[in-house]
Amino acid sequence: MPMIRLTVPAGALTEEGRGSVQRDLAATLLRWEGAPDTAFFRAQAWSYLVELPEGAQTTAEDDAPRFLVEVTVPEGALSERRTAGLTEEVTQTVLSAAGLTPDHALRVWVLVREQPDGTWGAGGSVVRHADLVAMAKGQRADA
């Protein structure tokens, strides 16, 4: 199942952005994975917000906030095209949540990690990519 984690310096998000960014990122990830928009799949798209304490993030140049988005998906869930689209949309979502413009896009890093098949477990069992595909087919309105 997909997981997305946004790490930000404390105070770097707007109040409105802080309230919506996790669900926005989870929905974006599901869309780019091609998962059906059902309660079951939305409940499996875990989204974490990690806020670093003041002074915990810096660069060799300045202290402007930087944003790290870590995405974990089953191996084979994202093509190169889907990864590119996901990266672009996630970057826009984070910039918007922080009240920043596209000029600040290099402050957002997106790391997509594919979890090898057979190494992801949920509910006490190993979950394989083929299992997820079969579940998705069974839950699609257009299937």
C-alpha positions as CSV (number, residue, x, y, z in Angstrom):
1,M,0.0,0.0,0.0
2,P,1.3,3.5,-0.6
3,M,2.8,5.7,2.1
4,I,3.9,9.3,1.9
5,R,5.8,11.3,4.5
6,L,6.4,15.0,4.4
7,T,9.2,16.4,6.6
8,V,9.1,20.1,7.2
9,P,10.6,22.6,9.6
10,A,8.1,23.7,12.2
11,G,6.1,26.7,11.1
12,A,7.0,26.3,7.4
13,L,3.4,25.5,6.4
14,T,0.5,27.9,6.4
15,E,-2.3,27.2,8.8
16,E,-4.6,26.1,5.9
17,G,-1.8,24.1,4.3
18,R,-1.0,22.3,7.5
19,G,-4.7,21.3,7.8
20,S,-4.9,19.9,4.3
21,V,-1.5,18.8,3.0
22,Q,-1.6,15.2,4.3
23,R,-4.9,14.2,2.7
24,D,-3.9,16.1,-0.5
25,L,-0.7,14.2,-0.7
26,A,-2.3,10.9,-0.1
27,A,-5.0,11.5,-2.7
28,T,-2.3,12.6,-5.2
29,L,-0.3,9.4,-4.6
30,L,-3.4,7.2,-5.1
31,R,-4.3,9.0,-8.3
32,W,-0.8,8.6,-9.8
33,E,-0.7,4.9,-8.7
34,G,-4.0,4.4,-10.6
35,A,-5.8,3.1,-7.5
36,P,-9.6,3.3,-7.4
37,D,-11.1,6.2,-5.4
38,T,-12.8,4.0,-2.8
39,A,-12.9,4.2,1.0
40,F,-10.8,1.0,1.3
41,F,-7.9,2.4,-0.8
42,R,-8.1,5.9,0.7
43,A,-7.8,4.2,4.1
44,Q,-4.6,2.4,3.0
45,A,-2.8,5.5,1.7
46,W,-1.0,6.5,4.9
47,S,0.3,10.1,5.1
48,Y,2.7,11.4,7.7
49,L,3.6,14.9,8.6
50,V,6.9,15.2,10.4
51,E,7.7,18.7,11.8
52,L,11.3,19.3,12.7
53,P,12.0,21.6,15.7
54,E,13.4,25.1,15.0
55,G,17.0,24.9,13.9
56,A,16.9,21.3,12.9
57,Q,17.1,21.9,9.1
58,T,19.5,24.1,7.3
59,T,21.8,24.1,4.3
60,A,25.4,25.3,3.8
61,E,23.9,28.5,2.3
62,D,20.8,29.6,4.3
63,D,18.1,28.6,6.7
64,A,15.1,28.9,4.3
65,P,12.8,25.9,4.8
66,R,13.3,22.8,2.7
67,F,10.7,20.0,2.3
68,L,11.4,16.3,2.0
69,V,8.7,14.1,0.6
70,E,9.3,10.3,0.9
71,V,7.0,8.1,-1.1
72,T,6.9,4.3,-0.7
73,V,5.0,2.2,-3.2
74,P,5.0,-1.4,-4.2
75,E,7.6,-2.3,-6.8
76,G,6.1,-1.8,-10.2
77,A,3.3,0.5,-9.1
78,L,4.6,3.6,-10.8
79,S,5.9,3.9,-14.3
80,E,8.5,6.5,-15.2
81,R,5.7,8.8,-16.5
82,R,3.6,8.3,-13.3
83,T,6.7,9.0,-11.1
84,A,7.3,12.2,-13.0
85,G,3.7,13.3,-12.7
86,L,3.6,12.4,-9.1
87,T,6.8,14.4,-8.4
88,E,5.5,17.4,-10.2
89,E,2.1,17.4,-8.5
90,V,3.5,16.7,-5.0
91,T,5.9,19.6,-5.4
92,Q,3.1,21.9,-6.3
93,T,1.0,20.7,-3.4
94,V,3.8,21.3,-0.9
95,L,4.7,24.7,-2.3
96,S,1.0,25.7,-2.0
97,A,0.8,24.4,1.6
98,A,3.8,26.5,2.5
99,G,2.5,29.6,0.7
100,L,5.5,29.5,-1.7
101,T,5.6,30.1,-5.5
102,P,6.9,27.7,-8.2
103,D,10.2,29.7,-8.1
104,H,10.9,27.8,-4.8
105,A,10.5,24.3,-6.4
106,L,14.1,23.3,-5.7
107,R,13.3,23.5,-2.0
108,V,11.1,20.4,-2.4
109,W,12.8,17.0,-2.8
110,V,10.7,13.9,-3.6
111,L,12.2,10.5,-3.0
112,V,10.2,7.6,-4.5
113,R,11.1,4.3,-3.0
114,E,9.8,1.0,-4.4
115,Q,9.2,-1.7,-1.9
116,P,10.3,-5.1,-3.4
117,D,7.5,-7.5,-3.9
118,G,7.0,-9.9,-1.0
119,T,8.6,-7.5,1.5
120,W,5.5,-5.6,2.5
121,G,3.1,-6.9,5.1
122,A,-0.3,-5.8,6.4
123,G,-2.9,-7.4,8.5
124,G,-0.4,-10.1,9.5
125,S,0.2,-11.3,6.0
126,V,2.6,-10.5,3.1
127,V,0.8,-8.3,0.5
128,R,2.0,-8.7,-3.1
129,H,1.6,-6.1,-5.9
130,A,-0.6,-8.6,-7.8
131,D,-2.9,-8.8,-4.7
132,L,-3.3,-5.1,-4.8
133,V,-4.0,-5.0,-8.5
134,A,-6.7,-7.7,-8.1
135,M,-8.3,-5.8,-5.2
136,A,-8.3,-2.6,-7.3
137,K,-9.9,-4.4,-10.2
138,G,-12.6,-5.6,-7.9
139,Q,-13.3,-2.2,-6.5
140,R,-13.3,-0.1,-9.7
141,A,-16.7,1.3,-10.7
142,D,-15.7,0.8,-14.3
143,A,-14.5,-2.8,-13.9
